[in-house]
């Protein structure tokens, strides 16, 4: 497999993950009517544009997108981790988020024994996209 094929594969994988994550987010809010908290909105702000950015990168086979995508995924992943800790670690729950209309420790879903929540799903998506960007061959 040559460099272009590897690049296309990793870009397409990252794009697919972004599409699935965005679709899942829209499903939970628009179909299941789960109200997003403040941290959910920040994660969405960082995930949704990745569908367009990575889609264009796939079309143009542009590995130069790596620093922009990494900036978004590392920030989004950090927010997802903080959000997950707020849900699962009672001592981690700050009072600022508790005062919002939808508290950030609200758990609408808790699959696989409770560890798989919406913020964990977002963290996994951000991590997979980050990994794919790190695997991209250099120019």
C-alpha positions in Angstrom: 0.0 0.0 0.0 1.5 3.3 -1.0 1.5 6.6 0.9 -1.5 8.1 -0.8 -3.6 5.0 -0.2 -2.7 5.0 3.5 -3.4 8.7 3.8 -6.8 8.3 2.1 -7.6 5.3 4.4 -6.8 7.2 7.6 -8.6 10.4 6.4 -11.7 8.4 5.4 -11.7 6.6 8.7 -11.5 9.9 10.7 -14.3 11.3 8.5 -16.5 8.3 9.1 -15.9 8.5 12.9 -16.9 12.2 12.8 -20.0 11.4 10.7 -21.1 8.7 13.2 -20.4 10.9 16.2 -22.3 13.9 14.8 -25.2 11.6 13.7 -25.3 10.1 17.2 -25.3 13.5 18.8 -28.2 14.6 16.6 -30.0 11.4 17.2 -29.8 11.9 21.0 -31.0 15.5 20.9 -33.5 15.5 18.0 -35.0 12.0 18.1 -34.6 11.0 21.8 -35.1 14.6 22.9 -32.1 14.6 25.4 -31.3 18.2 26.3 -27.5 18.9 26.0 -25.7 20.4 28.9 -23.1 23.2 28.5 -20.2 20.8 28.1 -22.1 18.8 25.5 -22.4 22.0 23.5 -18.7 22.6 23.6 -18.0 19.0 22.4 -20.5 19.5 19.6 -18.8 22.8 18.6 -15.6 20.9 18.2 -17.0 17.7 16.5 -19.5 19.0 14.0 -17.1 21.0 11.8 -14.8 17.9 11.6 -17.4 16.4 9.2 -16.8 19.2 6.7 -13.1 19.6 7.3 -12.3 15.9 7.0 -14.7 15.5 4.1 -12.9 18.1 2.2 -9.5 16.6 3.2 -10.7 13.2 1.9 -11.8 14.8 -1.4 -8.5 16.7 -1.8 -6.3 14.0 -0.2 -5.0 16.8 2.1 -2.8 15.5 4.9 -2.0 19.1 5.8 -5.3 19.1 7.7 -3.6 17.3 10.6 -2.7 20.2 12.9 -6.2 21.8 12.6 -8.0 18.5 13.3 -5.6 17.7 16.2 -6.3 21.0 17.8 -10.0 20.3 17.7 -9.8 16.7 18.8 -7.4 17.2 21.7 -9.5 20.1 23.0 -12.7 18.1 22.5 -11.3 15.0 24.1 -10.2 17.0 27.1 -13.7 18.5 27.5 -15.2 15.0 27.1 -12.9 13.6 29.8 -13.8 16.4 32.2 -17.5 15.8 31.4 -17.1 12.1 32.0 -15.4 12.7 35.3 -18.2 15.1 36.3 -20.6 12.3 35.7 -18.8 9.5 37.4 -16.7 11.1 40.2 -19.0 12.9 42.7 -16.1 14.9 44.2 -15.3 16.2 40.7 -18.6 17.8 40.1 -18.1 21.6 40.1 -20.8 23.9 41.4 -20.7 26.2 38.3 -22.1 23.4 36.0 -24.7 22.4 38.6 -26.3 25.9 38.3 -27.0 25.5 34.6 -30.5 24.4 33.3 -29.1 20.9 32.5 -26.5 19.8 35.0 -23.4 18.3 33.4 -23.6 15.2 35.6 -26.9 14.2 34.0 -26.6 10.7 32.5 -29.2 10.0 29.9 -27.6 6.8 28.8 -25.3 4.4 30.6 -24.6 1.3 28.5 -22.3 -1.7 29.2 -22.6 -1.6 32.9 -22.8 2.1 33.2 -19.3 3.1 31.9 -20.4 4.0 28.4 -22.2 7.4 28.6 -22.6 10.1 26.0 -19.3 11.9 27.0 -17.4 8.6 26.9 -18.8 8.1 23.4 -17.5 11.5 22.4 -14.2 10.9 24.0 -13.8 7.6 22.1 -14.7 9.4 18.8 -12.2 12.2 19.5 -9.5 9.6 20.4 -10.1 7.6 17.2 -9.9 10.7 15.1 -6.7 11.8 16.9 -5.2 8.4 16.4 -6.0 8.5 12.7 -4.4 11.9 12.3 -1.2 10.7 14.1 -1.1 7.7 11.7 -1.3 9.9 8.6 1.9 9.7 6.5 3.9 12.9 6.4 3.9 15.0 3.2 
